[in-house]
Structures are given as structure tokens and as C-alpha cells.
């Protein structure tokens, strides 16, 4: 049976603190990381894994739920240091992760920049620069809904981005949702609906996940919904 280890990576942005939850799925013959954090955060990831009794060297796969910088920002550094790790992402997200297509989040941010009030333009520009700083990485394994990789089942959960995926670990009855679901005050919600690329799709994915045959749902933002 696979073991699920939830990581807690804490970041300070001015006065605000952000906590994200990459997840490790460990079995006898594989160790999967689902999402990997912000650009420049590899050392933080390594330290957190070490504190949980894990070693990045033992990772076999990294599943990227979607193209956003807080989910794949550290991917280039991770793959550069541990080149044996296989990168897994959906067929739709793969060209954005690999840099073949421009980030949809960057395109959205650039479009919004023109409409920001003057006092918010500096923040908007800084956000665009953060997304531009994400280095592309080739995807080794491209997946679609219901595919199984290393014992994990891919669950299409479009909306936040077009090719967003969640990861179901059947033996642990656990669904790892990326940004398909976020927890706010303990309640499941759509993550950042104002930036969601397909709100109707995101609503359908949220309902799909909440009705999924899982005992535990893990949200990248918010942690565990039981």
C-alpha cells in the first residue's frame, strides 16, 4: 500500500505567509512528488522532505498538476539536480510546462496589467516577472484522464487551467487535487476564482472531486479535507 506524506512549505511575502502542500506518494518501487513549489525553493523542499524522513534522490516521478509558477517553479532546479526523475503532466499542460507555448497565466497577467489602477501596476509587473522567471522543463510522460502511472490514477480536473489534473491513490483512497480545490476556513472552494481560466469547468471539477470515491482530499492550498 502506498504511503501518503504531506509536505508543508512556508513562504513569506511581505507581511503575509503562504503555506503550500506538495505531496509525496511512496511505495515499494516508486516515490512520487506531486507539485514542487515556487522558483528557487528546491532547498526548502529538500529540507522539508529530510525532516519527514525522505530523500529527493529516491524520487522516481514528479507529477505537475498544472503550469502555474507555485506548482512548477522549482521543477527546472529539481530536474537539473536529480535528472533521473520523470516529469509527468497532462497532454494539454505539457506544451506550457515545456515552454513550447506561452504560459496562459502570463498571458492573463499581461492582459490584466493594462487595466490595473496606477497604484497596482508595480505589483502587476512584478507578478509578470515572477512567471517569466519560471524555466521550462520537458515533460517525460504525457497523460490523460484515467491513465495510471506508478500506481496513481490521473483524474481530469479542468477549469483552473485547461489541462489541470488531480491524482488519485486508490490503495490509500486519497485524491491529491492541486488547485482544483482549495480550503478556506476549512471549506472546499474554487481556488482563486477571479483568475480561473474556465469558471464553469472549475465548478464541475470541484463537484466531481467532492463526489469522488475518496476518504481524503488533499488541497495544495489549505491541506486536508476529510
N, C-alpha and C positions, 0 to 999 in steps of 0.2 A: 504493500500500500504506500502511495506517495505521502510524503510529509510536507505540510504547508508551513512556511516560515514567512511572517510578515515583517518587512523592514520599516524602520521609522527614520526618515531622513529629514532633518530640521534645517531650515534656511531662514536667515534674517534679511528682510527687505525694508531698510529704514527702521521704523518702529514696529512694523508688522512681522510676524513669524509665520512661515508656511511649513507644514509637515506633509510630506508625500509618502506613499506606501508602495514601493516596488515589492514584489512577492517572489519568493524562491519556492520552486516545486522540486523536491528531492526524492529520488527513487534509487533502487539498487544500481541501475545502469544509466541514469541521466540526472543532471541538475540544471533546471531551467530558471532563468530570471525573466520575470515579466515586467518590462519597462525599466529604465535605468537612471532617470533623473536629469537634472539640469546640466548644461555645458560646464565643464570644469569641476564636476562633483565626483569624479571617479574615486579619489582618495576617501571621501566621506562614505561612499558606497562600500569600499573595501574595509574600512574600519567598522562600519555597522555589521557587515557580514561576519567579520572576525569575532565581534562581540557576541554574535549568535552562533558561533562555532562553525562557521562556513568559510570557504576559501574560494575566491574568484577563479583560481586556477582550475578548480574542479567543475566549473560551469561548462555545460555542453551546448546549450542554446540560450539565446536571448530573444524573447518574443516582444515585438514592439506593437502595442495596440493601435497606435496611430502616429501621425507625423509631428505632433506638437513638441515644442522645444523642451518642455519639462518631462517629457516621456522618452525622447531620443537624444537629448542634448549631449549626454555623456557617452553615446554609442561609439563614436569615432575613437575616442580615447580608450574605451573598453576593448574594442576590436583591435586597436593598434597594439595594446599591451598583451592581449590574450587572443591571438589570431585564429586559434582553433575553434573558438565559439562560433556557432552557426546562427546567423541572423534570420529570424522568421517574422514575416509580416504578410498582410493580405495582398492579393494581386492588385487591388485598387490603390493601396497606400504605397506599394513598393516603389513606383517611379518618383514619388515625392521624397521618400526616405533616401533613395539613391542619388537624388539630385537631377534626374532626367527631366523632371517637371518642377516648376517653381512652387514653393510652399504655398498652399492655399491660405494658411494663416497669415503669411507675409502679404499676400495679395489683398487679403481682407483688411489688414492693418494699414497698408499703404492707401487703400481706398478711403478708409475712415479718417486718415490723417488730415485730409483736405477739409473735413467738416468739424474738426475739433475746435473748441474755443481756444483763443490765443494762449491762455494760461495752462492748457493741457498739451500743447503742441510739443513741448520739450519731452514730456513723458511718452507721448506717442512715437516720437522719433527714436527715443531710447529703446522702446519696445521693438520697433522695427529692426534696430541694430542688433538686439539680442537674438532675434530669429535669424537674421542674416549670418550670425556667427556660428550657427549650427552647421557642422560639417557633414556632408552626405556620406552614406555608407551603403555599399551594395547589399542587396538582400539575397541570402543564400537559398532560402526556401520560401516560395510564394504559396499562400494558402487561400482557401475559400471556406465558406460555411460548411460545417460537418466534417472537414478534414481532421485527421488525427495525427499529431506529431509528438513523439516521445510520450505517449500515453495521455496527452492533453487534446481535448476536442475544441475545435475552433467554432465560436458562436458569432455569427454576423450580428453586429450591433451598430448599424449605420446611424448617421444623424449629426453627431458632434463633428465628425468628418465623414466623407463618403465611404471609406473603406475600413472604418473602425471595427475592431474585433474585440471580443471577450474570450476568455479561456476557461473551459470547464474541466475540472479534475474529477472524473466520475468516482474514483475509489474513495475520495475524500468528500464527495458531494459538495464541492466548493466551486463557486463561479467568481473569477477574477475579472473585474469589469472595466478597468482603465477609467476613462471619462464617460462611459455610457451611463453611469450612475455616480452621483456624489452624495455624501451625507452632510446635511446641515441641521444642527441641533438634534442629531440622531435620526432625522427623517430623510428618506431617499428622494432625491430631486435630480433634475437635469443639470449637468454641470455647465455653469456659465451660459444660460440660455441666450443671452444677448450676443454671444459670439458663436453660437451653434450654427453650423452651415445649413442644416436641414432640420428645422424645429419639429415638423411633423414626423420625420424619420426618427428623431431623438425620442419623441414621446412614445412611438411604437416600440422602440428598443427598450426604453425604461419599463414599459408594461410587460414586454417579453421576458426581461430579466426578473422582474418581481414575481412572475408566474412560473419561473423555471424550476425544475426539479432539483433544487439545491438547498442544503441545510445552512450554508454560509455564503454570503456575498461579500466580496472584498472590494472596496472602493479606493481608488488611488488618492482621492481627496476625501478624508473622513474616516477611513478604516473599515471596520467590520459591521455589517448589518446581519443580524441573526433572526 
